[in-house]
């Protein structure tokens, strides 16, 4: 994040962040605190946990108009939100929602529609740079959360995104 700010990929002031996969709000809080008092975040989450609802309310109270959260299936709510807020253009996107390839790919496509050209996209559950950048066949992108890296592989191969960097944690070895 700091590298993206330093190289000008993320505006120094007033960044608009869009996030799918709020859960307990840790990443939303990180973005709000790291990107300054004029940054805003639009979060999307299933809302299927009590803590997501509670944390969403807590961040709304703490950050006011800088924070919004929409509960429901992101494959539907992101498009609906964009229709209601046509001026929304994300400078930063964080995609950490559905773990299956097709719904994750829909999130990528939807976020691409609401993001400005050159927006920075962060994502979770990466396996390797070669996988998420589309340099290897999708079948070589498996791990415990294989749906997410496969979706990024598909998006890269289709020209929907360009992966510039990947800091993947190695897959832990099972057993002894």
C-alpha positions in Angstrom: 0.0 0.0 0.0 2.7 2.4 0.9 4.6 1.6 -2.3 1.5 2.4 -4.3 1.2 5.7 -2.5 4.9 6.5 -3.1 4.8 5.8 -6.8 1.6 7.8 -7.3 -0.7 4.8 -8.1 -2.9 5.8 -5.2 -3.8 9.5 -4.7 -2.1 11.2 -1.8 -5.4 12.6 -0.7 -9.0 11.5 -1.1 -8.5 7.9 -2.2 -11.7 5.9 -2.8 -11.3 2.3 -1.7 -13.7 -0.5 -2.6 -13.6 -3.8 -0.8 -15.4 -7.1 -1.1 -15.0 -9.3 1.9 -15.3 -7.1 5.0 -15.8 -9.8 7.6 -14.5 -8.2 10.8 -13.3 -5.0 9.2 -9.6 -5.3 9.7 -8.6 -4.4 6.1 -11.2 -1.6 6.0 -9.7 -0.1 9.1 -6.2 -0.5 7.7 -7.1 1.4 4.6 -9.0 4.2 6.4 -6.1 4.8 8.8 -3.3 4.4 6.2 -4.8 6.6 3.4 -5.6 9.7 5.5 -8.7 11.6 6.7 -10.1 12.3 3.2 -10.1 8.7 2.1 -13.4 6.8 1.8 -14.3 3.1 1.6 -17.2 1.3 0.2 -17.3 -2.3 1.6 -19.3 -5.2 0.5 -19.9 -8.4 2.5 -22.3 -11.2 2.8 -23.2 -10.1 6.3 -23.5 -13.8 7.4 -21.7 -13.3 10.6 -22.7 -11.4 13.7 -19.3 -9.7 13.9 -19.5 -8.4 10.4 -22.8 -6.6 11.3 -21.4 -5.3 14.6 -18.1 -4.2 13.1 -19.8 -2.5 10.2 -21.9 -0.5 12.7 -18.8 0.3 14.7 -16.9 1.6 11.7 -19.9 3.6 10.5 -20.1 5.3 13.9 -16.3 5.9 14.0 -15.8 7.1 10.4 -19.2 8.5 9.4 -19.5 9.3 5.7 -16.0 7.9 5.0 -17.3 4.4 5.5 -20.2 2.5 3.9 -21.0 -1.1 3.9 -23.5 -3.1 1.8 -24.5 -6.5 2.9 -25.6 -9.3 0.5 -24.0 -11.3 -2.3 -21.3 -9.1 -3.8 -22.0 -10.5 -7.3 -25.3 -8.5 -7.1 -24.7 -5.7 -4.6 -21.6 -4.2 -6.3 -23.6 -3.6 -9.5 -26.6 -2.3 -7.5 -24.4 0.1 -5.5 -22.8 1.4 -8.7 -26.2 2.1 -10.2 -27.2 4.1 -7.1 -23.7 5.8 -7.0 -22.7 6.3 -10.7 -20.0 8.8 -9.6 -18.1 6.1 -7.7 -14.7 5.3 -9.1 -12.3 3.2 -7.0 -8.7 4.2 -6.7 -7.9 1.0 -4.7 -9.8 -2.3 -4.7 -9.4 -5.1 -2.3 -11.0 -8.4 -3.4 -11.3 -11.0 -0.7 -14.8 -12.4 -1.1 -16.1 -15.6 -2.6 -13.5 -18.4 -2.7 -14.9 -20.1 -5.9 -13.5 -19.2 -9.3 -16.7 -18.0 -11.1 -18.1 -15.7 -8.4 -14.6 -14.3 -7.7 -14.2 -13.6 -11.4 -17.6 -11.8 -11.3 -16.2 -9.7 -8.4 -13.1 -8.8 -10.5 -15.3 -7.8 -13.5 -17.6 -5.7 -11.3 -14.8 -4.0 -9.6 -13.2 -3.2 -12.9 -16.4 -1.5 -14.0 -16.4 0.8 -10.9 -12.6 1.5 -10.8 -10.7 4.2 -12.5 -8.1 3.3 -15.2 -4.9 2.3 -13.4 -6.6 1.5 -10.1 -4.5 -0.6 -7.7 -6.1 -4.0 -6.9 -5.1 -6.0 -3.8 -6.2 -9.5 -3.4 -5.9 -12.4 -1.0 -5.4 -16.2 -1.4 -2.6 -15.8 -4.1 -0.5 -18.9 -4.7 2.3 -17.7 -7.0 3.0 -14.7 -9.2 3.1 -17.1 -12.2 -0.4 -18.3 -11.3 -2.2 -15.0 -10.6 -0.5 -13.2 -13.5 -1.6 -15.9 -16.0 1.9 -17.2 -16.9 0.9 -20.8 -16.1 -2.1 -22.9 -16.9 -5.0 -22.5 -14.4 -4.6 -26.2 -13.4 -1.2 -25.2 -11.8 -2.8 -22.7 -9.4 -4.2 -25.1 -6.8 -4.0 -24.8 -3.0 -6.5 -24.8 -0.1 -8.3 -21.8 -1.6 -7.7 -22.7 -5.2 -10.8 -20.8 -6.5 -9.4 -17.3 -5.9 -6.0 -17.8 -7.6 -7.8 -19.5 -10.5 -10.1 -16.5 -10.9 -7.1 -14.1 -11.0 -5.4 -16.4 -13.5 -8.5 -16.3 -15.7 -8.7 -12.5 -15.4 -5.1 -12.0 -16.2 -5.3 -14.3 -19.3 -8.4 -12.4 -20.4 -6.6 -9.0 -20.1 -8.9 -7.8 -17.3 -6.0 -7.1 -15.0 -2.2 -6.9 -15.0 -0.5 -8.3 -11.9 2.6 -6.3 -11.1 3.6 -7.9 -7.8 2.7 -10.9 -5.7 3.8 -11.6 -2.1 2.4 -15.1 -1.6 2.9 -17.0 1.5 4.2 -20.5 0.8 1.7 -23.3 1.1 2.3 -25.0 4.5 3.5 -28.6 4.4 1.1 -31.0 5.9 2.2 -33.6 8.4 5.7 -33.9 9.7 
